Every structure is written in C-alpha cells, then in structure tokens.
Amino acid sequence: MISQNTIQQILSRIDIVDVVGEFVKLKKRGASYLGLCPFHNEKTPSFTVSPAKEIYKCFGCGKSGNSISFVMEHEKYTYVDALKWLAKKYNIEIEETFATDEQRQQQQSAESLFIINAFAQQYFSRILFDTDEGQDIGLSYLKERGFREDTIRKFQLGYSPEQRDAFTREAMGKQFNPDLLVKSGLVALRNEQYVDNYRGRVIFPVHNHSGKVLGFGARILRSSDKAPKYINTPENEIYIKSKILYGSYQARQSIDKADECLLVEGYTDVVSLHQAGIENVVASGGTSLTPDQLRLVKKYTKNLTIIYDGDAAGVKAALRGLDLALEEGLQVKLVLIPDKEDPDSYVNKVGASAFNQFIQRNKKDFILFQLEVALKDAGSDSAKKAEVVTRMAETIARINKAEDFTKQQDYIKQCSEILKIDEAGMHALVNKFIRD
Ligand SMILES: [Zn+2]
C-alpha cells in the first residue's frame, strides 16, 4: 500500500488546473477555468475547474470531483493507480507500507460484514421455520420444489418476510452500523428510510469454503416481469463474485473423495443434486468461469465436469473461456443435459443413479467436444475448416505442458485423425503457438 506520508505529499503538490490540463484544453474565465467536457459530447464548453476550491464541475452532464477522482474517471484508474499516476507526474517517490489505515479499515469492514451476515442468516432461518408467514409462504414454497427439511437446514436456507423493515429493525436493535448494513446488501436506503432489500423472498446464503456467509441470493417466489428472479449481494469487501463458487463448503469433502468437481449454473441445481446424493457439485453463478473460480476448483481436484443446460449458442460462448482451464492444468469434461431440462429438474425426473449414469456416459472431453462443434459449424467450407485447424492448434498449445506433456501429444494425435490432417503438420502448428 502507498503510505499516508506519500499520499499527503501528493495531495499537497496537486494543482487541479495542471492535472485536468493534461487532458482538457482550459481557458481562464475570471477565477475559474473553462473547457470542453471530456465526459460528454459538447460543442460549447460547460466544464469548469476551480483552482481555489480544487474541484471540477460540468454543468452539462453534472460530473464533478477533485484531481484524484478526475484521473480515476478519465483514465479508468483505481484510487491507488490514480495516486501512482499523480506521484509520477510530480516526481514523488512512492513509499509503501504494509497495513495502512485504509487497509485496517477494510479488514474491519470485512469482519463486521461477516458478523452481520451470520446474524442475518440465523434471522432468515428462524423466520422460515418458526413464524406463520415463514412456514406458510417460504417453507411451503421450498417443499413444493421438493426440498426436504434436512436439505433446507444443511444449506441454511431462509425466508425474508414481506414487512418492509422487519430485518432492518431487528438489526438496528442490535446496534449494527447502518452504513455496513447497506454495504451488506441486506438493507437499502429508500426515501431516506432504511428498509429490507429481500422482502418476501427465500434466501440462499452463499458460504465461503470454511462455511462463513459471504452474502445471499434472494429468490422471488412468484414469477413477475417487474422484479428480478434473484437479488444478489452487491460486491463488497467479502462478496467478490468472481471468486465465489456456490456450494463449495458443502461439497468440498465429496469433491475430494470423488476427485471430480461437477459444475452447474444455479443455486437450486446444487441443492437438488445434493439432496439426491450427488454432493461433489458447485455453481459458478453464470455460464462462464473466472480464473479465480478455476483456481478454487484446482485446490480440490484437477477433474472438472461442467454440466450445461443451455442451447448450442450458449454452450459455444461458454467454451471460449475454458482455454484458461487448460492453462491451469485442469482436465475439463462437458455434459449437455437433455433438451428443456436443467440439472435440478432432470435429477428430480430420473433420480440420482440415472442422473449419475447419464453424466458418466455422456461427458465429453472439452477439446474434442469443441472440435466436434466447430466441425459441424464449418460443414464442407474448406476455409472454415482451415480455421478450425488453427483454432484447435491454439487450444492444444495452451495445455500446461510442464504438467501434461503426454496429454498434449495425445490431443495432437486425436485431433489430427478427426480433422484428417498430417500429424506432423499439426505438431508444427501447435509448437508455433507455444513459441508465440
Ligand atoms: Zn460533461
């Protein structure tokens, strides 16, 4: 982190006219400067800079702030990167420290958010099981979906009542900080009043791998075109979507035992499969996987089986991000769930053993699957076929060679056969991509 001392030095040296002037041509007008706004399109200048107040303001689009926020906004920098840019501009040497006040504060916020989430999780569970509204609406909905009570308790599902501020009152009564409650996403500030954010919804707590609650997914009970199906915790110090795999806490031992991780899309898919006895399953919360999520999987196993229920176009889009998994040294397999079913509905329809059998029989190697899809697309078009060859070579080149040399050789052989091309040629092409 940048030390407070350095930050002070930067702040004392900043000249806002000088900083903004790097990007905007400014003309002096009385005590201020005027220029064309860099944040919206305009022909007559309405962007003003006040050196006395050390702020800028645009009377066209309303953007305003100080030197640091200008650099952040204009260059799309983080706060720290903006400071670094300014330090460079003013030849200030950056002094780094370990824990700054800012970091300590972040750490404190994170700890408080964990406490708030734990409190909220217990509250929502209590409402679900111990109140009339919870039982009549929340619990009956979950049971209708086929969830047993032991499953509901295992995943710590809950219910948030309809009353506009039921949770808010409870939390405020316990002296929780309103700003942190808003940050947690549990409470919202509307018309200057604190109200509950997840009213009349069933609650899926999202745990980290050690069982602490990072945030929540709140699902609507009746379909409505106005309201979103799920409201999720906003990004904060502990809820970082790109680093979360739903169900990893409940699944980790089974993943370890099976030496395979099944990946599905949604919360209910995970819960249903668990209930059916298929416990080595997590959800990414979307169709694509982030590098952090892949690394999380790799902590438990190298074998990742992705269960898709999307249409062909969706699957193709998802495939693109998976080259990353190869670099991480993961063995990726894919399964497509039969038409119009998702893992949740399919396991309920056919039962656990048939579901398992289906997965084991139909899972396909990611690279060969990709080849199959691409070849089908190319048809008899020879230019497109050549593209497929190049694309496959590129993918194979990304296999982590240090970890999987023989695997790479195998793929070159198999793909050459399927593509009906010379194996040595494929070899050369792959090596070319490795060098690049
Ligand atoms: Zn503007």
Residues whose N, C-alpha, C, O or C-beta is under 5 A from the ligand:
A	BS01	ZN	C37 F39 H40 C58 G60 C61 G62
